[in-house]
Amino acid sequence: MLKAVVTDVDGTITDRRRRINTAAVEAVRTLVDAGIEVVLASGNTVCFMDGLCKMVGTDGTIIGENGGVYRRRFSGTLRIPGDKKACLAAFEVLKDHFAGKGVELELFGEQYRFADVAFARNIDPDEARAVIRDHGLDVLVLDTGFAIHLQTPGVSKGTALAGLAREMGLSLSEMMAVGDSENDIEMLKAAGIGVAVRNASPAVQAAADRVTEGSYGDGFVEAVKEYFDDLEIR
């Protein structure tokens, strides 16, 4: 029996223009009111996630910075498995490399991040991975479709979900995960049921147990309706 839903934000409960899908918000609230745990998972910062949780109506249980941080409820201890220092060092290497090509890299909200770093998608992520590899740096390059992130190897939304499950007293088999981007793959594989919304890339769809007919937030609502058919989801 499913007791929790963990969902990505951008591209999963939004539309293609990154506007929140109101039907998805209503679905989340219906789940919460029925006693189903809802976890919001994103590459975004903790402060962004806190505001989103308040407005959507969850209890503040989050996965942020692509698994670099996670927390059980607003009052819980923030867990930080990621290594921001290593990510910053890798960013400086990339910054110097791409400056030589006339491309300036600037960090997104670095002062608000605890574990990873993020910057604009104005470079080729494969080239960035090659630069990181050539310098012998142990850092991952993630392209979420909205930003480029540098993350600690072995840290993902999937590992964060496993940590959260222990704190929540749940097994991963009791959790459903929904996502659309490459940074969601480990999360979809870790959960008992992994659902990719239709706009997800082929690699993400291949990692999922189910691919929705609908895209973006409509796909999320479709998944909730299918797996929680005893609830009145509009």
N, C-alpha and C positions, 0 to 999 in steps of 0.2 A: 504493500500500500504506500502510495506517495504521500509524504508528509511535508515536503518542502519543494519550492521552485527557486532556482537561481537563474537570473536572466541578465544577459548583456544589456547595455543601454543603447548606445549609438548604433543604428542600423537594425536593431532588434525590437525595441519598443518605441522607436521614432519612425518618421517617414524619411524619404530620400533626401529631404532638405534639413534633416536633423531636428525637426519639430516633434515634440512628444505626441504620441498617438493617444488620443483621449480614451478610445475604447480599450487600449492596453492598460491605461491607468485604472479604469473601472474594473477590468479583469483582476488586476493586482489587488485592488481594495476588496473585491469579492472573496478572493483567496484568503486575505488577511482576516477578514471578518468571519470566515469559516474555520479559522484556527490553523490554516496552512502557512508555514513559514515562507517568507519571500526574501530572497537575498538579491540585491542589486550588485552586479559585477561589471567593472569597467576599467579602462586605462586612465580614467580621470583621477583627480586628487581627492583626498579625504574631505576637504571642505566643500568641494563641489558635490560629492556624494551625500554629505550630511544634509545639505539644502534640498537635494532631490528627494531623499528619503522622507524628509519632513513634509514636503509638498505632495508627494505621491501617497504617503500614508503607511510606510513600513516602520519597523521598530529600530531601524538604524544598523541592521546587520549588513555588512558590506565586504566586497572584495574590490580593492582599488589598485591603481598603478599596475594593472595586468598581473595581479597576484603578489606584487611586492609588499602590499599591506593587506590586512584583513582584520575585522573586528566583529564581535558578537554584541549586538545591540549598541545603542548610543552610549550606554554607561560602561561598556566593556573595555578591556585593555587592548590597545592597538598593537597588533603583532606585526613585526617588520622583518620578514625573512630576506628581503632584498638587500643589496649592497650598493648604496648610492655612490659611495666614494669611487668604486671601480667603474661605475657607469659614467661618472663625470670625467674620469681620466680618459675613457674611451671617446667621449664626446670631444674633448680637446684635440685628440688625434684626428678625428673626422673633420673638425672645424678647420684645422690647419691644412688638411688634404684638399678639401673642397674650396678653401679660400684661394688656393693656387689655380683653381679653375674658374674663379670669378663668382663663386656661389657662397653667400654668407649664411651661416647657420646660427640661429638664435634659439635659446631654450624657452620652452613654454612653462611659465609659473614655477621656476626652479625652487623658489623659496617656500612653496607650498607642498613640495614633494619630499617623501621620506625614503624612497627606495629606488625609483628609476628616474630616467630623464626623458624628455620628449621635445620634439622640434618639428618644424613644418616638413611636409612631404614634397620638398623641392629637390630631392636627390634620388638617385637610383639605389634602392635598398640593397640590391645585390652587389653593387660597387662598394657600398658601405661595409657589407659583410666581408668582402675581399680585403679591404683596408684593415679592418679589425683583425682578420686572420693573419695578414702579413706582418702585423705588429705583435703577434703572439698574445693578444688580449683575450681574456676569458669573459666575453660579454656577448649577449645575443642582440641582434637587430630585428625588431618586430615592426611590421607595417600593418597597422590596424585599419587602414583605409581612411583614417582621419588625421593621423600623425605618425611619425617615426618614433619608436621608443627603443631605448637601450635598457636591457634587463639582465639580471643575474642568471646564469645557467642553473637549471634545476628549480627555478621559481616560475610559477605560472598560475593562471586562474584555477587549474586543476589541483595543484599542490595546496593552494589556499583553500579550495573547497574541502579538501581532505582534512585540513586543520580545523576549519569551521565545523565540519560534521562532528568531529570529536567534541568540540565545545558545546555543540547543540544537542549532544546525546543521540545523534542519528547515524544510521549507516548510509553509505553513499547510494546503496540500492533504493533507499527511500527518498531520493532526490531526483528531480528532473531539471536538466539544464537546457537553456535555449540561447542560441547565439548565431552570429553571421560571419565572423571574421577569423583570421588565422590565429589570433590570440585567444580564441574560444575553443580551439580544437582539444586541448588537454582537458578542459572543463567538460566538454561534451562526452569525452571518452571516460572520464572519472565517474560521472553521474550514472545512476541506475538507468535512466533514459536520457539520451541526448537528442535534442531536436534542433535542426538547422532551418532557419526561415529561407524562403525561396531565393532571396537576393544574395545568399551566401555563395562564396566561391566553390568550385568543384571539389577542392580539397576539404573544405569544411563540410560540405554535403556528404562526402565519402566517409567522414569520421562520425556522422550522426546515425542514430537508429531510425530516425524519421525526418523527412523533409516536407515542409508544409507546402500547400498549394499557394497560399498567400505570401506576400512579401512584407518585409519590415514589420511594423506593429500589427498589421492585420494577420500576419503569420503567427505572431506570438499569441494573439487572441484565439486563433484557430487551434493551436496546440493546447492551450488551457481548456478550451471547450472539449477537446477530444479526450484528454486524460483526466479531466474532472467533470465528467458529464452529469454528475449528480448535483452540481451547482448551477445556479441560474446566471450564466455568463451571457451578457447581451452582445 
